[in-house]
Amino acid sequence: MAIVSVGDIVKAHYHSGTYIGEVKEDRGANYLIEVLAVHKHPLQGDLHNPGEVENVFFHERKALAHHEKMNVKKPAVHPYNEEIPSYGKSLKNAVILYKEKLTKEDSAYNTLALERLHGLEVNYYEKIYD
């Protein structure tokens, strides 16, 4: 586990997504982190039954918003030393990368996940993209 301090810029994995943010508080076993950019978009679907579309609730997961706070377990937090991209550009890039991954294989899961991502883009993300 990397040692980070309040005020450090970090990369943190949270609820199937990965974000770049600033550590705001040390909360014992967790850090409170303010989201500055999206590194990896959260997965769509049922996390307890990955890749399944039958007999599961297929969740639509939005990326955390710019400046939203997340309470992240310390082992999932790592120092980040690169340039911080703008939130809008990082979100757009994360969605593009996730779409590319989903289009590599034709499956019911990938088709439904792409539909959910498209809905997120139309209803939320296009207003944010840089």
N, CA, C and O atoms as CSV, one atom per row, in Angstrom:
chain,resi,resn,atom,element,x,y,z
A,1,MET,N,N,0.853,-1.174,0.000
A,1,MET,CA,C,0.000,0.000,0.000
A,1,MET,C,C,0.904,1.244,0.000
A,1,MET,O,O,1.788,1.396,0.843
A,2,ALA,N,N,0.653,2.107,-0.957
A,2,ALA,CA,C,1.421,3.343,-1.066
A,2,ALA,C,C,0.982,4.325,0.018
A,2,ALA,O,O,-0.188,4.374,0.396
A,3,ILE,N,N,1.934,5.097,0.503
A,3,ILE,CA,C,1.611,6.102,1.507
A,3,ILE,C,C,1.342,7.418,0.794
A,3,ILE,O,O,2.177,7.914,0.038
A,4,VAL,N,N,0.172,7.969,1.045
A,4,VAL,CA,C,-0.198,9.264,0.475
A,4,VAL,C,C,-0.672,10.161,1.612
A,4,VAL,O,O,-1.030,9.691,2.692
A,5,SER,N,N,-0.665,11.441,1.348
A,5,SER,CA,C,-1.047,12.429,2.368
A,5,SER,C,C,-2.184,13.296,1.859
A,5,SER,O,O,-2.460,13.340,0.660
A,6,VAL,N,N,-2.830,13.975,2.769
A,6,VAL,CA,C,-3.875,14.942,2.410
A,6,VAL,C,C,-3.254,15.961,1.457
A,6,VAL,O,O,-2.169,16.486,1.708
A,7,GLY,N,N,-3.968,16.232,0.354
A,7,GLY,CA,C,-3.486,17.167,-0.660
A,7,GLY,C,C,-2.805,16.496,-1.836
A,7,GLY,O,O,-2.618,17.127,-2.876
A,8,ASP,N,N,-2.423,15.216,-1.698
A,8,ASP,CA,C,-1.771,14.493,-2.797
A,8,ASP,C,C,-2.768,14.178,-3.907
A,8,ASP,O,O,-3.960,13.997,-3.659
A,9,ILE,N,N,-2.261,14.116,-5.125
A,9,ILE,CA,C,-3.055,13.677,-6.269
A,9,ILE,C,C,-2.849,12.178,-6.413
A,9,ILE,O,O,-1.717,11.695,-6.401
A,10,VAL,N,N,-3.950,11.443,-6.550
A,10,VAL,CA,C,-3.903,9.985,-6.558
A,10,VAL,C,C,-4.780,9.397,-7.659
A,10,VAL,O,O,-5.638,10.068,-8.232
A,11,LYS,N,N,-4.532,8.120,-7.931
A,11,LYS,CA,C,-5.414,7.320,-8.786
A,11,LYS,C,C,-6.073,6.325,-7.839
A,11,LYS,O,O,-5.392,5.652,-7.065
A,12,ALA,N,N,-7.412,6.232,-7.902
A,12,ALA,CA,C,-8.141,5.396,-6.950
A,12,ALA,C,C,-9.203,4.566,-7.661
A,12,ALA,O,O,-9.945,5.073,-8.502
A,13,HIS,N,N,-9.264,3.281,-7.310
A,13,HIS,CA,C,-10.285,2.386,-7.849
A,13,HIS,C,C,-11.485,2.440,-6.905
A,13,HIS,O,O,-11.349,2.276,-5.693
A,14,TYR,N,N,-12.677,2.676,-7.495
A,14,TYR,CA,C,-13.880,2.822,-6.675
A,14,TYR,C,C,-15.085,2.322,-7.453
A,14,TYR,O,O,-15.385,2.843,-8.526
A,15,HIS,N,N,-15.779,1.317,-6.928
A,15,HIS,CA,C,-17.006,0.763,-7.523
A,15,HIS,C,C,-16.858,0.474,-9.016
A,15,HIS,O,O,-17.683,0.920,-9.814
A,16,SER,N,N,-15.850,-0.242,-9.390
A,16,SER,CA,C,-15.542,-0.725,-10.739
A,16,SER,C,C,-15.040,0.348,-11.693
A,16,SER,O,O,-14.809,0.066,-12.869
A,17,GLY,N,N,-14.867,1.565,-11.212
A,17,GLY,CA,C,-14.265,2.625,-12.015
A,17,GLY,C,C,-12.947,3.041,-11.386
A,17,GLY,O,O,-12.667,2.695,-10.238
A,18,THR,N,N,-12.141,3.778,-12.130
A,18,THR,CA,C,-10.889,4.300,-11.601
A,18,THR,C,C,-10.857,5.798,-11.875
A,18,THR,O,O,-11.185,6.248,-12.973
A,19,TYR,N,N,-10.460,6.558,-10.867
A,19,TYR,CA,C,-10.520,8.009,-10.934
A,19,TYR,C,C,-9.195,8.630,-10.508
A,19,TYR,O,O,-8.409,8.018,-9.784
A,20,ILE,N,N,-8.963,9.850,-10.967
A,20,ILE,CA,C,-7.835,10.652,-10.522
A,20,ILE,C,C,-8.439,11.727,-9.624
A,20,ILE,O,O,-9.429,12.363,-9.986
A,21,GLY,N,N,-7.843,11.924,-8.462
A,21,GLY,CA,C,-8.416,12.897,-7.557
A,21,GLY,C,C,-7.435,13.394,-6.520
A,21,GLY,O,O,-6.267,13.006,-6.500
A,22,GLU,N,N,-7.935,14.261,-5.663
A,22,GLU,CA,C,-7.126,14.840,-4.591
A,22,GLU,C,C,-7.598,14.295,-3.249
A,22,GLU,O,O,-8.795,14.275,-2.960
A,23,VAL,N,N,-6.641,13.853,-2.431
A,23,VAL,CA,C,-6.967,13.365,-1.091
A,23,VAL,C,C,-7.371,14.560,-0.232
A,23,VAL,O,O,-6.608,15.514,-0.080
A,24,LYS,N,N,-8.575,14.499,0.323
A,24,LYS,CA,C,-9.107,15.584,1.156
A,24,LYS,C,C,-9.001,15.279,2.644
A,24,LYS,O,O,-8.770,16.179,3.451
A,25,GLU,N,N,-9.171,13.998,3.009
A,25,GLU,CA,C,-9.110,13.606,4.419
A,25,GLU,C,C,-8.572,12.195,4.545
A,25,GLU,O,O,-8.798,11.347,3.681
A,26,ASP,N,N,-7.854,11.955,5.641
A,26,ASP,CA,C,-7.461,10.601,6.024
A,26,ASP,C,C,-8.506,10.148,7.028
A,26,ASP,O,O,-8.658,10.756,8.087
A,27,ARG,N,N,-9.230,9.078,6.699
A,27,ARG,CA,C,-10.313,8.594,7.566
A,27,ARG,C,C,-10.006,7.210,8.129
A,27,ARG,O,O,-10.873,6.337,8.160
A,28,GLY,N,N,-8.791,7.024,8.563
A,28,GLY,CA,C,-8.413,5.738,9.143
A,28,GLY,C,C,-8.133,4.706,8.070
A,28,GLY,O,O,-7.055,4.712,7.476
A,29,ALA,N,N,-9.087,3.816,7.809
A,29,ALA,CA,C,-8.910,2.767,6.804
A,29,ALA,C,C,-9.181,3.281,5.385
A,29,ALA,O,O,-8.896,2.588,4.408
A,30,ASN,N,N,-9.732,4.494,5.275
A,30,ASN,CA,C,-10.108,5.066,3.976
A,30,ASN,C,C,-9.522,6.460,3.806
A,30,ASN,O,O,-9.066,7.093,4.758
A,31,TYR,N,N,-9.554,6.917,2.542
A,31,TYR,CA,C,-9.277,8.314,2.224
A,31,TYR,C,C,-10.542,8.904,1.604
A,31,TYR,O,O,-11.244,8.232,0.849
A,32,LEU,N,N,-10.822,10.156,1.928
A,32,LEU,CA,C,-11.861,10.899,1.229
A,32,LEU,C,C,-11.166,11.595,0.068
A,32,LEU,O,O,-10.237,12.377,0.270
A,33,ILE,N,N,-11.624,11.305,-1.158
A,33,ILE,CA,C,-10.972,11.806,-2.362
A,33,ILE,C,C,-11.973,12.573,-3.211
A,33,ILE,O,O,-13.100,12.125,-3.422
A,34,GLU,N,N,-11.546,13.739,-3.698
A,34,GLU,CA,C,-12.353,14.553,-4.604
A,34,GLU,C,C,-11.987,14.200,-6.036
A,34,GLU,O,O,-10.816,14.258,-6.411
A,35,VAL,N,N,-12.978,13.836,-6.835
A,35,VAL,CA,C,-12.758,13.419,-8.221
A,35,VAL,C,C,-12.363,14.622,-9.083
A,35,VAL,O,O,-13.034,15.654,-9.091
A,36,LEU,N,N,-11.252,14.456,-9.807
A,36,LEU,CA,C,-10.790,15.479,-10.746
A,36,LEU,C,C,-10.864,14.997,-12.195
A,36,LEU,O,O,-11.009,15.802,-13.115
A,37,ALA,N,N,-10.763,13.673,-12.395
A,37,ALA,CA,C,-10.790,13.104,-13.752
A,37,ALA,C,C,-11.174,11.628,-13.671
A,37,ALA,O,O,-11.078,11.002,-12.615
A,38,VAL,N,N,-11.611,11.088,-14.808
A,38,VAL,CA,C,-11.980,9.673,-14.908
A,38,VAL,C,C,-10.853,8.946,-15.636
A,38,VAL,O,O,-10.454,9.345,-16.730
A,39,HIS,N,N,-10.349,7.889,-15.030
A,39,HIS,CA,C,-9.291,7.101,-15.663
A,39,HIS,C,C,-9.874,5.878,-16.373
A,39,HIS,O,O,-9.452,5.539,-17.479
A,40,LYS,N,N,-10.852,5.210,-15.729
A,40,LYS,CA,C,-11.529,4.034,-16.307
A,40,LYS,C,C,-13.003,4.133,-15.944
A,40,LYS,O,O,-13.359,4.305,-14.778
A,41,HIS,N,N,-13.859,4.022,-16.963
A,41,HIS,CA,C,-15.303,4.124,-16.726
A,41,HIS,C,C,-15.794,2.907,-15.946
A,41,HIS,O,O,-15.305,1.800,-16.169
A,42,PRO,N,N,-16.748,3.088,-15.039
A,42,PRO,CA,C,-17.318,1.951,-14.311
A,42,PRO,C,C,-17.968,0.941,-15.263
A,42,PRO,O,O,-18.490,1.301,-16.319
A,43,LEU,N,N,-17.922,-0.312,-14.864
A,43,LEU,CA,C,-18.517,-1.386,-15.659
A,43,LEU,C,C,-20.038,-1.300,-15.616
A,43,LEU,O,O,-20.619,-0.837,-14.634
A,44,GLN,N,N,-20.657,-1.739,-16.665
A,44,GLN,CA,C,-22.116,-1.810,-16.733
A,44,GLN,C,C,-22.533,-3.232,-16.350
A,44,GLN,O,O,-21.733,-4.164,-16.419
A,45,GLY,N,N,-23.773,-3.379,-15.954
A,45,GLY,CA,C,-24.303,-4.713,-15.669
A,45,GLY,C,C,-24.243,-5.072,-14.193
A,45,GLY,O,O,-24.026,-4.216,-13.335
A,46,ASP,N,N,-24.437,-6.340,-13.918
A,46,ASP,CA,C,-24.468,-6.872,-12.565
A,46,ASP,C,C,-23.054,-7.288,-12.167
A,46,ASP,O,O,-22.512,-8.244,-12.723
A,47,LEU,N,N,-22.461,-6.590,-11.225
A,47,LEU,CA,C,-21.083,-6.879,-10.826
A,47,LEU,C,C,-20.943,-8.235,-10.143
A,47,LEU,O,O,-19.851,-8.803,-10.115
A,48,HIS,N,N,-22.027,-8.754,-9.595
A,48,HIS,CA,C,-21.982,-10.056,-8.929
A,48,HIS,C,C,-22.118,-11.206,-9.923
A,48,HIS,O,O,-21.818,-12.356,-9.604
A,49,ASN,N,N,-22.573,-10.881,-11.126
A,49,ASN,CA,C,-22.701,-11.866,-12.204
A,49,ASN,C,C,-22.140,-11.251,-13.487
A,49,ASN,O,O,-22.893,-10.973,-14.421
A,50,PRO,N,N,-20.825,-11.038,-13.536
A,50,PRO,CA,C,-20.231,-10.352,-14.688
A,50,PRO,C,C,-20.486,-11.079,-16.002
A,50,PRO,O,O,-20.390,-12.303,-16.083
A,51,GLY,N,N,-20.808,-10.308,-17.014
A,51,GLY,CA,C,-21.030,-10.865,-18.343
A,51,GLY,C,C,-22.409,-11.455,-18.552
A,51,GLY,O,O,-22.727,-11.903,-19.654
A,52,GLU,N,N,-23.238,-11.463,-17.514
A,52,GLU,CA,C,-24.569,-12.062,-17.605
A,52,GLU,C,C,-25.624,-11.012,-17.930
A,52,GLU,O,O,-25.539,-9.872,-17.473
A,53,VAL,N,N,-26.617,-11.405,-18.721
A,53,VAL,CA,C,-27.748,-10.518,-19.008
A,53,VAL,C,C,-29.083,-11.177,-18.672
A,53,VAL,O,O,-30.096,-10.491,-18.536
A,54,GLU,N,N,-29.090,-12.487,-18.541
A,54,GLU,CA,C,-30.316,-13.240,-18.239
A,54,GLU,C,C,-30.502,-13.352,-16.727
A,54,GLU,O,O,-29.561,-13.675,-16.003
A,55,ASN,N,N,-31.715,-13.084,-16.257
A,55,ASN,CA,C,-32.095,-13.247,-14.847
A,55,ASN,C,C,-31.247,-12.420,-13.884
A,55,ASN,O,O,-31.039,-12.826,-12.741
A,56,VAL,N,N,-30.759,-11.274,-14.330
A,56,VAL,CA,C,-30.033,-10.347,-13.466
A,56,VAL,C,C,-30.554,-8.935,-13.712
A,56,VAL,O,O,-31.143,-8.650,-14.754
A,57,PHE,N,N,-30.329,-8.061,-12.740
A,57,PHE,CA,C,-30.652,-6.651,-12.949
A,57,PHE,C,C,-29.425,-6.011,-13.584
A,57,PHE,O,O,-28.368,-5.947,-12.957
A,58,PHE,N,N,-29.550,-5.541,-14.808
A,58,PHE,CA,C,-28.419,-4.993,-15.547
A,58,PHE,C,C,-28.296,-3.503,-15.220
A,58,PHE,O,O,-29.027,-2.677,-15.767
A,59,HIS,N,N,-27.378,-3.174,-14.335
A,59,HIS,CA,C,-27.203,-1.808,-13.847
A,59,HIS,C,C,-26.585,-0.889,-14.900
A,59,HIS,O,O,-25.703,-1.289,-15.660
A,60,GLU,N,N,-27.068,0.339,-14.922
A,60,GLU,CA,C,-26.436,1.404,-15.693
A,60,GLU,C,C,-25.641,2.225,-14.689
A,60,GLU,O,O,-26.211,2.810,-13.768
A,61,ARG,N,N,-24.328,2.269,-14.867
A,61,ARG,CA,C,-23.480,2.978,-13.913
A,61,ARG,C,C,-22.841,4.193,-14.551
A,61,ARG,O,O,-22.111,4.083,-15.537
A,62,LYS,N,N,-23.124,5.361,-13.976
A,62,LYS,CA,C,-22.484,6.595,-14.420
A,62,LYS,C,C,-21.136,6.728,-13.712
A,62,LYS,O,O,-20.933,6.217,-12.611
A,63,ALA,N,N,-20.231,7.428,-14.378
A,63,ALA,CA,C,-18.980,7.795,-13.728
A,63,ALA,C,C,-19.299,8.831,-12.653
A,63,ALA,O,O,-20.270,9.578,-12.769
A,64,LEU,N,N,-18.483,8.870,-11.619
A,64,LEU,CA,C,-18.661,9.893,-10.597
A,64,LEU,C,C,-18.464,11.269,-11.224
A,64,LEU,O,O,-17.695,11.423,-12.173
A,65,ALA,N,N,-19.156,12.256,-10.692
A,65,ALA,CA,C,-19.122,13.609,-11.231
A,65,ALA,C,C,-17.845,14.346,-10.833
A,65,ALA,O,O,-17.169,13.982,-9.871
A,66,HIS,N,N,-17.539,15.379,-11.590
A,66,HIS,CA,C,-16.405,16.249,-11.294
A,66,HIS,C,C,-16.622,16.869,-9.913
A,66,HIS,O,O,-17.685,17.426,-9.640
A,67,HIS,N,N,-15.633,16.775,-9.061
A,67,HIS,CA,C,-15.633,17.287,-7.682
A,67,HIS,C,C,-16.465,16.457,-6.707
A,67,HIS,O,O,-16.564,16.804,-5.530
A,68,GLU,N,N,-17.064,15.368,-7.182
A,68,GLU,CA,C,-17.774,14.470,-6.259
A,68,GLU,C,C,-16.745,13.834,-5.334
A,68,GLU,O,O,-15.603,13.607,-5.731
A,69,LYS,N,N,-17.148,13.551,-4.111
A,69,LYS,CA,C,-16.245,12.937,-3.139
A,69,LYS,C,C,-16.531,11.441,-3.052
A,69,LYS,O,O,-17.676,10.999,-3.149
A,70,MET,N,N,-15.458,10.675,-2.865
A,70,MET,CA,C,-15.598,9.223,-2.702
A,70,MET,C,C,-14.762,8.791,-1.500
A,70,MET,O,O,-13.681,9.330,-1.260
A,71,ASN,N,N,-15.261,7.832,-0.762
A,71,ASN,CA,C,-14.601,7.288,0.414
A,71,ASN,C,C,-13.954,5.969,-0.007
A,71,ASN,O,O,-14.646,4.961,-0.154
A,72,VAL,N,N,-12.628,5.967,-0.202
A,72,VAL,CA,C,-11.940,4.842,-0.838
A,72,VAL,C,C,-11.019,4.137,0.164
A,72,VAL,O,O,-10.291,4.785,0.916
A,73,LYS,N,N,-11.062,2.811,0.162
A,73,LYS,CA,C,-10.170,2.028,1.020
A,73,LYS,C,C,-8.718,2.311,0.618
A,73,LYS,O,O,-8.404,2.396,-0.570
A,74,LYS,N,N,-7.859,2.453,1.585
A,74,LYS,CA,C,-6.469,2.846,1.337
A,74,LYS,C,C,-5.717,1.950,0.344
A,74,LYS,O,O,-4.949,2.472,-0.464
A,75,PRO,N,N,-5.905,0.625,0.370
A,75,PRO,CA,C,-5.167,-0.198,-0.597
A,75,PRO,C,C,-5.530,0.083,-2.064
A,75,PRO,O,O,-4.780,-0.300,-2.962
A,76,ALA,N,N,-6.656,0.738,-2.316
A,76,ALA,CA,C,-7.088,1.031,-3.686
A,76,ALA,C,C,-6.619,2.413,-4.151
A,76,ALA,O,O,-7.036,2.887,-5.208
A,77,VAL,N,N,-5.749,3.062,-3.359
A,77,VAL,CA,C,-5.282,4.414,-3.664
A,77,VAL,C,C,-3.783,4.386,-3.934
A,77,VAL,O,O,-3.011,3.811,-3.167
A,78,HIS,N,N,-3.376,5.025,-5.053
A,78,HIS,CA,C,-1.967,5.043,-5.453
A,78,HIS,C,C,-1.577,6.441,-5.915
A,78,HIS,O,O,-2.395,7.148,-6.504
A,79,PRO,N,N,-0.337,6.848,-5.656
A,79,PRO,CA,C,0.101,8.176,-6.113
A,79,PRO,C,C,-0.051,8.314,-7.628
A,79,PRO,O,O,0.106,7.342,-8.368
A,80,TYR,N,N,-0.356,9.523,-8.075
A,80,TYR,CA,C,-0.510,9.822,-9.501
A,80,TYR,C,C,0.378,11.022,-9.801
A,80,TYR,O,O,0.193,12.100,-9.237
A,81,ASN,N,N,1.349,10.826,-10.698
A,81,ASN,CA,C,2.342,11.863,-10.955
A,81,ASN,C,C,2.275,12.445,-12.360
A,81,ASN,O,O,3.123,13.258,-12.730
A,82,GLU,N,N,1.296,12.049,-13.139
A,82,GLU,CA,C,1.171,12.560,-14.506
A,82,GLU,C,C,0.320,13.826,-14.510
A,82,GLU,O,O,-0.237,14.221,-13.486
A,83,GLU,N,N,0.231,14.448,-15.674
A,83,GLU,CA,C,-0.621,15.624,-15.817
A,83,GLU,C,C,-2.084,15.198,-15.652
A,83,GLU,O,O,-2.498,14.150,-16.149
A,84,ILE,N,N,-2.843,16.016,-14.958
A,84,ILE,CA,C,-4.263,15.711,-14.727
A,84,ILE,C,C,-5.054,16.224,-15.928
A,84,ILE,O,O,-5.057,17.425,-16.201
A,85,PRO,N,N,-5.728,15.318,-16.649
A,85,PRO,CA,C,-6.543,15.775,-17.788
A,85,PRO,C,C,-7.794,16.491,-17.296
A,85,PRO,O,O,-8.181,16.343,-16.136
A,86,SER,N,N,-8.422,17.261,-18.165
A,86,SER,CA,C,-9.682,17.889,-17.782
A,86,SER,C,C,-10.714,16.789,-17.554
A,86,SER,O,O,-10.630,15.712,-18.143
A,87,TYR,N,N,-11.676,17.069,-16.702
A,87,TYR,CA,C,-12.689,16.062,-16.401
A,87,TYR,C,C,-13.423,15.629,-17.674
A,87,TYR,O,O,-13.578,14.432,-17.918
A,88,GLY,N,N,-13.874,16.590,-18.485
A,88,GLY,CA,C,-14.636,16.270,-19.697
A,88,GLY,C,C,-13.857,15.414,-20.678
A,88,GLY,O,O,-14.387,14.438,-21.210
A,89,LYS,N,N,-12.606,15.770,-20.920
A,89,LYS,CA,C,-11.768,14.986,-21.845
A,89,LYS,C,C,-11.511,13.593,-21.287
A,89,LYS,O,O,-11.542,12.610,-22.027
A,90,SER,N,N,-11.258,13.505,-19.984
A,90,SER,CA,C,-10.970,12.204,-19.390
A,90,SER,C,C,-12.200,11.301,-19.435
A,90,SER,O,O,-12.080,10.101,-19.682
A,91,LEU,N,N,-13.371,11.867,-19.201
A,91,LEU,CA,C,-14.613,11.089,-19.269
A,91,LEU,C,C,-14.828,10.564,-20.686
A,91,LEU,O,O,-15.132,9.387,-20.881
A,92,LYS,N,N,-14.668,11.441,-21.663
A,92,LYS,CA,C,-14.855,11.041,-23.056
A,92,LYS,C,C,-13.880,9.934,-23.441
A,92,LYS,O,O,-14.263,8.961,-24.091
A,93,ASN,N,N,-12.619,10.083,-23.039
A,93,ASN,CA,C,-11.614,9.071,-23.356
A,93,ASN,C,C,-11.933,7.740,-22.673
A,93,ASN,O,O,-11.780,6.681,-23.281
A,94,ALA,N,N,-12.373,7.785,-21.421
A,94,ALA,CA,C,-12.719,6.556,-20.693
A,94,ALA,C,C,-13.884,5.838,-21.365
A,94,ALA,O,O,-13.888,4.610,-21.443
A,95,VAL,N,N,-14.872,6.589,-21.850
A,95,VAL,CA,C,-16.019,5.992,-22.541
A,95,VAL,C,C,-15.560,5.377,-23.868
A,95,VAL,O,O,-15.969,4.266,-24.208
A,96,ILE,N,N,-14.723,6.083,-24.609
A,96,ILE,CA,C,-14.209,5.563,-25.890
A,96,ILE,C,C,-13.457,4.255,-25.667
A,96,ILE,O,O,-13.666,3.291,-26.403
A,97,LEU,N,N,-12.589,4.212,-24.664
A,97,LEU,CA,C,-11.820,2.991,-24.386
A,97,LEU,C,C,-12.732,1.832,-23.986
A,97,LEU,O,O,-12.513,0.695,-24.403
A,98,TYR,N,N,-13.747,2.118,-23.184
A,98,TYR,CA,C,-14.682,1.067,-22.775
A,98,TYR,C,C,-15.477,0.567,-23.979
A,98,TYR,O,O,-15.691,-0.637,-24.121
A,99,LYS,N,N,-15.914,1.478,-24.845
A,99,LYS,CA,C,-16.637,1.073,-26.060
A,99,LYS,C,C,-15.762,0.200,-26.950
A,99,LYS,O,O,-16.229,-0.806,-27.483
A,100,GLU,N,N,-14.500,0.577,-27.115
A,100,GLU,CA,C,-13.581,-0.217,-27.938
A,100,GLU,C,C,-13.451,-1.633,-27.392
A,100,GLU,O,O,-13.448,-2.602,-28.152
A,101,LYS,N,N,-13.345,-1.746,-26.084
A,101,LYS,CA,C,-13.253,-3.064,-25.449
A,101,LYS,C,C,-14.523,-3.879,-25.712
A,101,LYS,O,O,-14.452,-5.068,-26.020
A,102,LEU,N,N,-15.680,-3.229,-25.587
A,102,LEU,CA,C,-16.957,-3.926,-25.764
A,102,LEU,C,C,-17.223,-4.322,-27.214
A,102,LEU,O,O,-17.942,-5.292,-27.450
A,103,THR,N,N,-16.673,-3.612,-28.182
A,103,THR,CA,C,-16.933,-3.926,-29.591
A,103,THR,C,C,-15.987,-5.005,-30.131
A,103,THR,O,O,-16.147,-5.440,-31.272
A,104,LYS,N,N,-15.016,-5.438,-29.342
A,104,LYS,CA,C,-14.074,-6.469,-29.808
A,104,LYS,C,C,-14.709,-7.851,-29.886
A,104,LYS,O,O,-14.227,-8.714,-30.619
A,105,GLU,N,N,-15.780,-8.064,-29.141
A,105,GLU,CA,C,-16.446,-9.368,-29.131
A,105,GLU,C,C,-17.952,-9.161,-29.164
A,105,GLU,O,O,-18.495,-8.349,-28.415
A,106,ASP,N,N,-18.617,-9.902,-30.038
A,106,ASP,CA,C,-20.073,-9.802,-30.147
A,106,ASP,C,C,-20.710,-10.745,-29.122
A,106,ASP,O,O,-20.632,-11.966,-29.251
A,107,SER,N,N,-21.336,-10.159,-28.109
A,107,SER,CA,C,-22.029,-10.960,-27.097
A,107,SER,C,C,-23.232,-10.171,-26.608
A,107,SER,O,O,-23.316,-8.960,-26.811
A,108,ALA,N,N,-24.153,-10.857,-25.970
A,108,ALA,CA,C,-25.346,-10.199,-25.437
A,108,ALA,C,C,-24.953,-9.165,-24.386
A,108,ALA,O,O,-25.526,-8.077,-24.338
A,109,TYR,N,N,-23.970,-9.505,-23.538
A,109,TYR,CA,C,-23.520,-8.568,-22.516
A,109,TYR,C,C,-22.941,-7.310,-23.164
A,109,TYR,O,O,-23.318,-6.197,-22.797
A,110,ASN,N,N,-22.039,-7.478,-24.113
A,110,ASN,CA,C,-21.400,-6.322,-24.746
A,110,ASN,C,C,-22.417,-5.441,-25.455
A,110,ASN,O,O,-22.310,-4.215,-25.412
A,111,THR,N,N,-23.398,-6.047,-26.105
A,111,THR,CA,C,-24.439,-5.280,-26.795
A,111,THR,C,C,-25.240,-4.446,-25.805
A,111,THR,O,O,-25.490,-3.265,-26.047
A,112,LEU,N,N,-25.643,-5.050,-24.696
A,112,LEU,CA,C,-26.428,-4.330,-23.698
A,112,LEU,C,C,-25.586,-3.258,-23.002
A,112,LEU,O,O,-26.081,-2.165,-22.728
A,113,ALA,N,N,-24.334,-3.561,-22.719
A,113,ALA,CA,C,-23.450,-2.575,-22.091
A,113,ALA,C,C,-23.242,-1.379,-23.020
A,113,ALA,O,O,-23.229,-0.238,-22.560
A,114,LEU,N,N,-23.082,-1.623,-24.306
A,114,LEU,CA,C,-22.947,-0.529,-25.270
A,114,LEU,C,C,-24.211,0.326,-25.322
A,114,LEU,O,O,-24.131,1.550,-25.420
A,115,GLU,N,N,-25.373,-0.318,-25.255
A,115,GLU,CA,C,-26.636,0.433,-25.220
A,115,GLU,C,C,-26.698,1.342,-23.989
A,115,GLU,O,O,-27.105,2.500,-24.086
A,116,ARG,N,N,-26.294,0.811,-22.839
A,116,ARG,CA,C,-26.308,1.604,-21.608
A,116,ARG,C,C,-25.334,2.780,-21.712
A,116,ARG,O,O,-25.657,3.895,-21.300
A,117,LEU,N,N,-24.152,2.532,-22.260
A,117,LEU,CA,C,-23.175,3.612,-22.428
A,117,LEU,C,C,-23.706,4.691,-23.367
A,117,LEU,O,O,-23.530,5.884,-23.118
A,118,HIS,N,N,-24.352,4.266,-24.442
A,118,HIS,CA,C,-24.921,5.231,-25.382
A,118,HIS,C,C,-25.967,6.094,-24.682
A,118,HIS,O,O,-26.014,7.307,-24.885
A,119,GLY,N,N,-26.798,5.472,-23.865
A,119,GLY,CA,C,-27.804,6.216,-23.109
A,119,GLY,C,C,-27.170,7.218,-22.157
A,119,GLY,O,O,-27.652,8.343,-22.024
A,120,LEU,N,N,-26.091,6.815,-21.494
A,120,LEU,CA,C,-25.385,7.737,-20.607
A,120,LEU,C,C,-24.815,8.919,-21.378
A,120,LEU,O,O,-24.881,10.062,-20.925
A,121,GLU,N,N,-24.253,8.629,-22.552
A,121,GLU,CA,C,-23.692,9.709,-23.368
A,121,GLU,C,C,-24.771,10.708,-23.774
A,121,GLU,O,O,-24.603,11.915,-23.600
A,122,VAL,N,N,-25.862,10.210,-24.308
A,122,VAL,CA,C,-26.934,11.077,-24.802
A,122,VAL,C,C,-27.579,11.871,-23.662
A,122,VAL,O,O,-27.842,13.065,-23.808
A,123,ASN,N,N,-27.832,11.217,-22.543
A,123,ASN,CA,C,-28.567,11.854,-21.453
A,123,ASN,C,C,-27.715,12.670,-20.485
A,123,ASN,O,O,-28.231,13.569,-19.821
A,124,TYR,N,N,-26.418,12.370,-20.393
A,124,TYR,CA,C,-25.595,13.042,-19.397
A,124,TYR,C,C,-24.262,13.565,-19.935
A,124,TYR,O,O,-23.936,14.740,-19.766
A,125,TYR,N,N,-23.501,12.693,-20.579
A,125,TYR,CA,C,-22.093,12.985,-20.846
A,125,TYR,C,C,-21.841,14.011,-21.940
A,125,TYR,O,O,-20.903,14.800,-21.827
A,126,GLU,N,N,-22.652,14.026,-22.998
A,126,GLU,CA,C,-22.365,14.917,-24.114
A,126,GLU,C,C,-22.315,16.387,-23.690
A,126,GLU,O,O,-21.628,17.191,-24.320
A,127,LYS,N,N,-23.032,16.735,-22.637
A,127,LYS,CA,C,-23.017,18.105,-22.110
A,127,LYS,C,C,-21.697,18.427,-21.415
A,127,LYS,O,O,-21.325,19.591,-21.264
A,128,ILE,N,N,-20.994,17.370,-20.995
A,128,ILE,CA,C,-19.780,17.522,-20.193
A,128,ILE,C,C,-18.511,17.424,-21.046
A,128,ILE,O,O,-17.501,18.054,-20.731
A,129,TYR,N,N,-18.562,16.639,-22.121
A,129,TYR,CA,C,-17.369,16.405,-22.934
A,129,TYR,C,C,-16.748,17.730,-23.384
A,129,TYR,O,O,-17.453,18.676,-23.735
A,130,ASP,N,N,-15.417,17.775,-23.364
A,130,ASP,CA,C,-14.681,18.945,-23.882
A,130,ASP,C,C,-14.515,18.809,-25.375
A,130,ASP,O,O,-13.925,19.681,-26.012
